[in-house]
C-alpha cells in the first residue's frame, strides 16, 4: 500500500510529533497541538478532525509527566483516556484509521523475557493505567487501529533523559543513576520512520517499536556521557529504591518487536541511534 494522502498528527510539537511532521512532507497534513485544539474538549477536536476528513490520524498527544500523573490522576485520564476517546470518535465519524502511541509502562516489569505484543498488560502507575485505558477505548471504538507501544523516547531539542543527564553532569560533576530499571531507548526520528512505514501497510494491530537492544538507566547514562565527551564524570549505580519518586516505574519493561519485524520494520540498535542524536543535535561537549 501507498502512504495515505491525508494525515492528522496530534501532539505535533512533541518529540515524536515534530519528527513525524518533518517526514510527512509529501502528504496533506494537519498538525494539531494545544494551540490548535485541546483533545480533552470534544467540541474542539472532533470537528477539527472530521472537517479535515483524514485517511489516518496518528495520535501522539499524551500526558507524559509520569510523576505528575500521580499528583493529578484526573488530569492524566482526561488527556490519555478521554482525549483519546475524542480522537477515536472523530476517526469513527469519517472512517479514518487511527494509530495510537502507547507505552511499555502498560506492563508491570516483572517478566524475565521481553514483552511481546500479545502479552497481557498490568499497569502499576496512574500514567500507565491512563495509557492502557486509552488503548482499551480505541479498541472498543475502532476496527482500523494500530497500537504502537514504545519506550524511553528522546529527540534533539526535547526534555528527555539524555538532556537531563548532560545538564545534571554539568551542574553537579557527579551522578547517581539507577541500574535496575531496564528498557529500550528509542530515538524519535527512528520511531517516526517506522510509524510512517507501518501506516503504509494497512496491517492493523498491536506493535512494539523501539530501537533494538535494551539497557539500564545507568548504562544509558554512561553512554550519554561518553558520547558527549563527559566520560570523566563519575557515575554511581544505585538501586531504584534509593531514587525516590512519586510514580513506580516497571523495572524491566523491555519490549520485543515481533509483529512489525514480521513486516520488515525494524529500528537500528539504540547505541547507533544515540550516536545519531548527538550528531544531529550537537549539544555542548564537556
C-alpha positions in Angstrom: 0.0 0.0 0.0 1.0 3.6 -0.5 1.2 6.2 2.2 -2.3 7.7 3.0 -2.9 11.1 1.4 -4.5 13.0 4.2 -2.9 12.6 7.7 -3.5 14.2 11.1 -0.8 14.2 13.7 -1.8 15.1 17.3 0.9 16.2 19.7 2.6 17.8 16.8 5.0 19.9 18.8 6.2 17.0 21.0 9.4 15.0 20.3 7.6 12.3 18.2 5.2 14.8 16.6 8.0 17.0 15.4 9.8 14.0 13.9 6.6 12.8 12.2 5.8 16.2 10.7 9.3 16.5 9.4 8.8 13.3 7.5 5.3 13.8 6.2 6.1 16.5 3.6 4.5 14.8 0.6 1.0 14.4 2.1 -1.8 16.8 3.1 -1.0 17.2 6.7 -3.0 18.6 9.7 -0.7 19.2 12.6 -2.5 19.6 15.9 -1.3 20.6 19.3 -2.7 22.6 22.2 -2.6 25.9 20.1 -5.0 24.4 17.6 -7.3 22.3 19.8 -7.4 20.6 23.2 -8.1 16.9 22.8 -9.9 16.9 26.1 -12.6 19.1 24.6 -14.6 17.1 22.1 -16.3 20.2 20.8 -12.9 21.4 19.7 -11.1 18.4 18.5 -13.8 16.3 16.9 -15.0 19.0 14.4 -11.4 19.9 13.6 -10.6 16.4 12.6 -13.8 15.5 10.9 -13.8 18.6 8.7 -10.3 17.7 7.5 -11.5 14.2 6.6 -8.2 12.4 7.1 -7.3 8.9 5.9 -5.4 8.3 9.2 -4.8 10.0 12.5 -1.5 9.5 14.3 -2.5 10.2 17.8 0.8 11.1 19.6 -0.6 13.7 22.0 -0.4 12.5 25.6 0.1 13.4 29.2 3.7 12.1 29.7 4.6 13.5 33.1 4.7 10.2 34.9 5.2 11.6 38.4 2.7 14.4 37.7 0.1 11.9 36.9 0.3 10.6 40.5 -0.4 14.1 41.7 -3.3 14.6 39.3 -4.9 11.4 38.2 -8.0 13.1 36.8 -5.8 15.3 34.6 -3.9 12.3 33.3 -7.1 10.4 32.5 -8.6 13.4 30.9 -5.8 13.5 28.3 -4.8 9.9 27.9 -8.2 8.3 28.1 -11.0 10.8 27.4 -8.8 12.7 24.9 -8.1 9.5 23.1 -11.8 8.8 23.1 -12.5 12.1 21.4 -9.9 11.4 18.7 -11.2 7.9 18.2 -14.8 9.2 17.9 -13.6 11.6 15.2 -12.0 8.8 13.3 -15.1 6.7 13.7 -17.3 9.5 12.2 -15.2 9.8 9.0 -14.0 6.3 8.6 -10.3 7.2 9.3 -7.8 4.7 10.6 -6.0 5.6 13.8 -2.6 5.0 15.2 -2.4 5.3 19.0 1.0 5.8 20.5 1.2 3.9 23.8 3.9 2.9 26.2 6.0 0.0 27.6 4.7 1.0 31.0 1.4 -0.8 30.4 3.4 -3.8 31.7 4.4 -4.3 35.3 8.1 -5.1 34.6 8.2 -8.4 36.4 8.8 -10.7 33.4 12.3 -12.0 32.8 11.8 -12.0 29.0 11.0 -9.0 26.8 7.3 -8.4 26.4 5.6 -9.3 23.1 2.6 -7.7 21.6 0.2 -10.3 22.8 1.3 -10.3 26.5 -1.3 -9.2 29.0 -0.8 -5.6 30.3 -0.7 -5.0 34.0 -0.1 -1.2 34.6 1.2 -0.2 38.0 1.2 3.6 37.9 -1.5 6.2 37.2 0.2 7.2 34.0 0.4 3.6 32.8 -3.2 2.9 33.7 -4.4 6.0 31.8 -2.5 5.0 28.7 -3.9 1.4 29.0 -7.3 3.0 29.3 -6.6 4.8 26.0 -5.7 1.5 24.3 -8.9 -0.1 25.5 -11.1 2.8 24.4 -9.6 2.9 21.0 -10.0 -0.8 20.5 -13.7 -0.6 21.6 -14.5 2.2 19.1 -12.3 1.3 16.1 -11.5 -1.7 13.9 -9.0 0.1 11.7 -6.5 0.7 14.5 -2.7 0.5 15.1 -1.5 0.5 18.7 2.2 1.3 18.9 3.9 0.8 22.2 7.3 2.4 22.6 9.7 3.4 25.4 12.2 6.0 26.6 11.8 8.3 23.7 14.4 11.0 23.1 15.0 13.6 20.3 17.1 16.7 19.6 15.7 19.7 21.5 13.5 17.6 23.7 13.2 17.4 27.5 14.4 13.9 27.8 16.8 11.6 29.6 20.0 12.5 27.6 19.4 16.2 28.0 18.7 15.8 31.8 21.8 13.6 32.2 24.0 16.2 30.5 22.6 19.1 32.5 23.0 17.2 35.8 26.6 16.2 34.9 27.5 19.8 34.1 25.7 21.1 37.2 26.9 18.6 39.8 30.1 17.0 38.3 29.0 13.5 39.5 25.8 11.4 39.1 23.9 8.7 40.8 21.7 6.7 38.4 19.5 3.6 38.9 20.9 0.4 37.5 17.9 -1.9 38.0 15.4 -0.2 35.7 15.8 -1.8 32.2 14.2 -0.6 29.0 14.7 0.3 25.3 16.0 3.8 24.5 14.0 5.0 21.4 15.1 7.8 19.0 12.0 9.7 17.9 13.2 10.2 14.3 13.7 6.4 14.0 10.3 5.7 15.6 8.6 8.2 13.3 10.1 6.5 10.2 8.8 3.1 11.5 5.4 4.6 12.1 5.2 6.0 8.6 6.2 2.7 7.1 3.6 1.0 9.3 0.6 3.2 8.2 1.6 2.4 4.6 0.9 -1.3 5.2 -2.7 -1.3 6.2 -1.9 -4.1 8.6 -3.8 -3.1 11.7 -2.9 -4.4 15.2 -0.5 -4.0 18.2 3.1 -3.3 17.6 6.2 -2.7 19.8 8.5 -0.2 18.2 11.8 0.7 19.9 15.4 0.9 18.9 16.9 -2.6 19.2 18.6 -3.7 22.3 18.0 -2.9 26.0 20.0 -1.3 28.8 19.7 0.0 32.3 19.3 3.7 33.0 22.9 3.6 34.4 24.2 2.0 31.2 22.4 4.6 29.1 23.7 7.4 31.2 27.3 6.2 30.9 26.9 6.0 27.1 25.4 9.5 27.0 28.4 10.9 29.0 30.9 9.0 26.8 29.4 10.2 23.5 29.1 13.8 24.7 32.8 13.9 25.9 31.9 13.7 29.6 33.4 10.3 30.3 35.4 11.9 33.2 32.1 12.5 35.1 31.8 9.7 37.8 28.5 7.8 37.8 27.5 5.7 40.8 25.0 2.9 40.1 22.2 2.8 42.7 19.0 0.7 43.2 15.7 2.3 42.3 14.8 2.1 46.0 17.3 4.9 46.6 15.8 7.2 44.0 12.6 8.3 45.5 9.8 9.4 43.1 6.0 9.6 43.2 5.4 7.0 40.5 6.6 3.4 40.5 8.1 2.6 37.1 8.2 -1.0 35.8 11.7 -2.2 36.5 12.1 -4.5 33.4 9.5 -3.4 30.8 11.6 -4.3 27.8 9.7 -4.6 24.5 10.2 -7.1 21.8 9.4 -6.1 18.2 7.8 -9.2 16.9 4.8 -8.0 14.8 6.5 -5.2 13.0 9.6 -7.2 12.3 7.4 -9.7 10.5 6.6 -6.9 8.1 10.2 -6.0 7.7 10.1 -3.0 10.0 13.0 -2.7 12.5 14.8 0.1 14.2 18.6 0.2 14.4 20.4 -0.6 17.7 20.0 2.1 20.4 23.7 2.9 20.6 23.7 3.8 16.9 20.6 5.9 17.4 22.2 7.7 20.4 25.2 8.5 18.2 22.8 10.0 15.6 21.2 12.0 18.3 24.5 13.7 19.2 25.4 14.2 15.5 22.0 15.8 14.8 21.6 17.9 17.9 25.2 18.8 18.6 24.8 19.6 22.3 27.8 21.3 24.1 30.5 18.8 24.8 32.3 18.5 28.1 
